[in-house]
Amino acid sequence: MASIPMYVHAITLDPESNSPILILKELEGERTLPIWIGLLEATAIATEMEKIEFVRPMTHDLAVNLLASLDVQIPRIEVSALKDNTYYAFITLKQGDRVVKVDARPSDAVAIALRTDAAILVDEAVLRKTRPVSQVNLSRESLSNERRKWKEILEDLDPDSFKYKI
């Protein structure tokens, strides 16, 4: 099955559940893939999209730094399957001639792809199984409002709020 190149089109909020939705869109086409993700993963993706830097590395930055220190490149990630309403992905790691695919949640894979300029691919079969994004509110105005909301959330973000309190 073919893999379709995509990019992060937006992060929006589901109006019913207030859950973040990652929207991937075809590079050369109109199809989109909405993936409901967690708030922390949405924050990791949005901070990279907005190029917000923290004083200390966050989890996805740490993973990328660890791999880079071992001369491991990340040429691509792929959303590879949809089973029981759960998306599956893998991250392709390359070290010299050695290539390894590592299982990952799509949100983590995308957060890492954005930090490494890795290609974001989606298996054609996944796109065929997914409900059309038209069922998710994505007008230009709503995307602009969502972007503004996320920008406000990110600007007010305090890294200390992610620490566990004991």
C-alpha positions, 0 to 999 in steps of 0.5 A: 500500500502507498504512503502519502506525504502529509504535514501538520495542518492544525491542532484544534479542539473537539467542541464536544470533548475539549480534546485536542485534535491533530489534523494532518493534511496531504502535501499534494491533495485535499485529504486530511487525517484527524487524530484525537490526542492528549493535551501534553502531546498537543502542547509538544506539537504546538510548541514546536510549531510556534518555535517556543523554546524552554530553558530545559529540554522537554521529553520529545526534545530529550529523545531527539537529543539522545538520538542525535548524540548517537548519530541516529537520523529520523528520516520519516515517521508513518501513521501505519494502521487504524485498529479499533479506533486507535491509530498506530505509527512508527518512527524510522531510525537510521544509523549508518546503513542500519534502519530500524522502525520503532512503534510509537503513538502518532502524536509522539511520532509527529512531535519528533518529526517536527523537531527533526524535519522528518517526513510525515507519511500516512498509509493509504489504507489508514486514510480510507478508513478514516472519517472525512475531516469535514465532520470536524469544524475546520473553516479558515475562521475556526482554524485562525481562532484555534491557532490564537487559542493555542498561542495564548495557551502556549504563551501562558504555559509554565513548565513548572505546571507539568511537574508532579506535586508531592 
